[in-house]
Amino acid sequence: DAKTTQPTSMDCAEGRAANLPCNHSTISGNEYVYWYRQIHSQGPQYIIHGLKNNETNEMASLIITEDRKSSTLILPHATLRDTAVYYCIALNTGNQFYFGTGTSLTVIP
Amino acid sequence: NAGVMQNPRHLVRRRGQEARLRCSPMKGHSHVYWYRQLPEEGLKFMVYLQKENIIDESGMPKERFSAEFPKEGPSILRIQQVVRGDSAAYFCASSQQGARSPLHFGNGTRLTVT
């Protein structure tokens, strides 16, 4: 699986868009990009995943660059409940989900 | 639609006792994963099972830890002769198609070894 690099922490004002970057410059053609988040003390929560096209669901949007070397998770209108650690994973379908250290997002009132 | 169910939520064991952690996957999911999270650390993969078979146990400690996922019933993570270093949150996840579909996590079992 490709190694992913994320900033350690970020802040975002409540109501604004939160843009969380992820670098996966060694990603191969068949590796998906997955995003999860973990709110304190809870189990990780699946957010979204994609291969090469941009994806959107009720929680977030995922923008993957054309060369697939990086992606951005967008929470369009951050709320205090979005404060969590966000994990970006680049995964080959034959392998396991390995979580890195993620980005600790703090939404500020 | 019940999600992944783990029990107990909290488990206290004395050093040397056995700990049994149970995980019922989501309905229709036959792939189960176990992860461990030490305080203030990230999630570490332990083992991946698919109905009665261990597919990948590369993250499991070589001794005292075992996992099973029988044909009927929940998946069990068993820790024998627990030590203080085993104190952690243990999360179970399930999926429909292994790594070809998203994992859905339970809320974990917090094991405390006194």
HADDOCK unambig.tbl for C-alpha pairs under 7 A between the chains (distance, minus, plus):
assign (segid A and resid 42 and name CA) (segid B and resid 107 and name CA) 5.19 0.50 0.50
assign (segid A and resid 43 and name CA) (segid B and resid 91 and name CA) 6.65 0.50 0.50
assign (segid A and resid 43 and name CA) (segid B and resid 105 and name CA) 5.52 0.50 0.50
assign (segid A and resid 43 and name CA) (segid B and resid 106 and name CA) 5.55 0.50 0.50
assign (segid A and resid 43 and name CA) (segid B and resid 107 and name CA) 4.40 0.50 0.50
assign (segid A and resid 43 and name CA) (segid B and resid 108 and name CA) 6.18 0.50 0.50
assign (segid A and resid 44 and name CA) (segid B and resid 105 and name CA) 5.98 0.50 0.50
assign (segid A and resid 45 and name CA) (segid B and resid 104 and name CA) 6.95 0.50 0.50
assign (segid A and resid 45 and name CA) (segid B and resid 105 and name CA) 6.73 0.50 0.50
assign (segid A and resid 46 and name CA) (segid B and resid 102 and name CA) 6.86 0.50 0.50
assign (segid A and resid 46 and name CA) (segid B and resid 103 and name CA) 6.97 0.50 0.50
assign (segid A and resid 46 and name CA) (segid B and resid 104 and name CA) 6.67 0.50 0.50
assign (segid A and resid 93 and name CA) (segid B and resid 99 and name CA) 4.89 0.50 0.50
assign (segid A and resid 93 and name CA) (segid B and resid 100 and name CA) 5.09 0.50 0.50
assign (segid A and resid 94 and name CA) (segid B and resid 99 and name CA) 6.37 0.50 0.50
assign (segid A and resid 95 and name CA) (segid B and resid 99 and name CA) 6.39 0.50 0.50
assign (segid A and resid 96 and name CA) (segid B and resid 99 and name CA) 6.24 0.50 0.50
assign (segid A and resid 98 and name CA) (segid B and resid 45 and name CA) 6.38 0.50 0.50
assign (segid A and resid 99 and name CA) (segid B and resid 42 and name CA) 6.90 0.50 0.50
assign (segid A and resid 99 and name CA) (segid B and resid 43 and name CA) 5.89 0.50 0.50
assign (segid A and resid 99 and name CA) (segid B and resid 44 and name CA) 6.94 0.50 0.50
assign (segid A and resid 100 and name CA) (segid B and resid 42 and name CA) 6.58 0.50 0.50
assign (segid A and resid 101 and name CA) (segid B and resid 42 and name CA) 5.66 0.50 0.50
